[in-house]
Amino acid sequence: STEGWGASFGRELNATDDRPHFGAAGLPILEGKMLEPFRARLEESARFIEPTVAARLLAHRARMDRPRLGYREVASSTNRLTLIAAVIPAGAVTTHTIFCMREPRDEQVHWYLCGIFNSFVANYLIRLRGGTHVPASVIHQLPVPRPAKGSPAFTTVARLSRAAVEDVTLRAELQARAAIAYGLDEDDLAYVLNTFPLVPEHERRAALHEFRRVTDGL
């Protein structure tokens, strides 16, 4: 939106319309099913596009030369989470099943928002709107905490987001930090966690444990 973070999301390539341009070499093409929280599984890409062709097709709609936040546009009732986001690496391009952030340019902002998007709290808010798709219009209305860039609240979430793929404990701390950023107390977070029955109980317990640990030090 033009307010808040000043971030807008949209499609890049269209898997149907642009298919004639796909080939066996060039930039890897990512689809929504290749995204998991915090990670784009680039190694699964089986389709590619020449960089000059991609640049012509995308024009001003994407910057393939820099990392940017992307999320799965299609949600499924069988997914543990509804909003699944990762930072798309530079040198990759996405199809219409992933919506990517076009601005701002500061990579730290993309990592911060990636952490917030993958939080249980943001997912809870998205689920209140229902539906099997997460269009850009819904994302543009999502309440997202906005700590000052460079503040501990901002840099900690961005740092944890970068490392969350590899470390379960860091993911739990990230969930706690996101809940604090949203202004939740322990009872609020416990309520939100109970609305995610497909998430293993030990992950939910870990998030609550980290919330208690972090807030004890505040």
N, C-alpha and C positions, 0 to 999 in steps of 0.2 A: 504494500500500500504506500501511498505518498506520505502518510503519517507513520509514527512508530519507527520501525527499522528502515523504512524506505526501500523495502525489498519487494520485487515483483517476480512471479513465477510463470513459466510457460513451457510449451513443448519445443523440442528441437526437431529432429527428423520424424517423418511419418513412415512407419514400417510398411504401409501399403503403397502410398503414393510415390515414395522415394525408392521402392524396391529395385527398380531398373538400374539404379546407380550403385547398388551394393555389389561387392565382389570379394575376392579372396586375399586382398592386400590393402594396406592403408591404415586408417584410424579404426580401432575396434569400436563396434557398435554395441551399446548396452541396452538391455530391455529391463522392464520392471522386475521380472522374476529373478534377475541377477543382483538385485539389491537386498541386503540384509541390514539390520541396524548397524550403523557406523562403517559398513564395508560394501564396496562395489566389487563383485566377483569378476574382474576383468578377464581372468583366465578362461571363463566359460564362453566368451564371445566367439561366435562362429561366423559372424558377418563383419565386413569391413567396408570402408569407403575412402576413396582418394581424398586427401586433405583439400585440394583445390576445388573439388566437386562439392565437398561438404561446406566449404566456406561460401561457395556461390549459392547453394540451396538455403543456407541458414542466414546469410547476409548479417543483419544487425541483431538477429534473435538469439545469438549465442556466442560465447567466447570460449572456443575450444582450447585456447592457449593458456587457460588458467583453471585451477580447481574451482568448483562451484557446488553448492548444495543441491542435491536432487532427492526427490521422494517418489515412492510408488503411487501412481494415480489410482490404481485399481486396488480396492480393499477386499478382503475375503473374510467370511465368518470363521474360517478355519485358521486364520492367522492369529498368533498370540497378540499381536499389536495391529492397529488399524493404520497408524501413521508410521511408516518405515522410511528412514532417511539415511543417506550417506553422502560423503563429499566425493563427487565425481572427479577423478584425476584429470589433470591437463593432458591433452592428447587423446582423449576418448570423446565419443559423441553418443547421444541417447536417442531412443525412439519416443513416440508419443505416450508410451506407458510410464514414462518418468517425466515429471515436471521439474525443471531446473530454475534456480535463482539467477537472475540476470544482473542484479546489483545487490549490494555494494561490492566494491573491489577488494576490500580488506579480507584476506583469507581467514583471519581470526574470527571475523563475524560469521563466516560460513561454518566454522567448527563449533562456535558457541551455539548457533541456531540448530546445528545437527544434534548437539546434546539435548537441547530443549525439545526438539521435535520427537526424539526417541524416548522421552520421559513418559512415565505412566500418567503424569498430570496432563500433559498436552494430549496424549491419546484419549484420556477420559473426556476432555473437552471436545475433541473431534467426534467421539462416539455419540455425544449428546445430539449431534446433528444427523446421525444415522446415514444410511445409504451404503452402497457398495463401491462408490467412487469418492475420491477426495479431490475435487476440482480446485483450481487456483482460487476461485472466488471464496471457497471455504477457508483455505489457508490464509488468504489476505485478511480474513476477519478473526483469525485465531489470536487470542490474547497471548502475548509473549513478553515476559519480564525484560526490562531494558536497563540493566545496570550500566554505569559509565564504562566505556572502553578503558581498559587498563586497570580497572578496579579488581580487587580479589574475587568478587562474585562473578565477574565476566571472565577473567583469565583462568580461574579454576575450572569452570565448566568447559571452556575451550580446550584446556589441557587434558582434562579427563576424557573429553569426547575423542581426541586424537588417539588416546591409549586404550579406549574402552573395548576394542575388538579383542585384545589379547588378555584382558585381565577381568575376571568376574568381580573381584573386590572393588576395582575402580568403577565398574559399571554400577555397583550398588551405591558407591559414594556419589556418583553422578546423579542417580535418582534422588538421593537425599538433597543434594545441592539444588537440583531443579525444583524440588518441592519447597525448599526454603525460599528460593527466588520467587515462587508463586505466592508466598505468604502463608503456606499451610502449617498447621500445628500437627502434633503426632496423631491425634484422633482423625483429623482430615485425611492424612496420608493413609492411615489404616483403612479408612472407608474406601478411598480410591483403589488401594491395592486389592481389596476384596471384590472389586468389579472386574478383575482379570483372572478368572478361574483357569484359563489355559496356560497361564504363566506358572511354572513350577513353584510350589509353596516355599522352597528354600530360597528362591530368588526374591520373593516378596518379603520374606523374613529378613533377608540380608539388607534389603533397602531400608526397612524400618529400623534395623539395628544401626546402620550407618547414620540414619537421621538422628537417632538418639545420641550417638557418639559425637556427631558434628555439632548438634545444638547444645550439648553439654559444655562445649568450649566457647560458645558465643556469649 
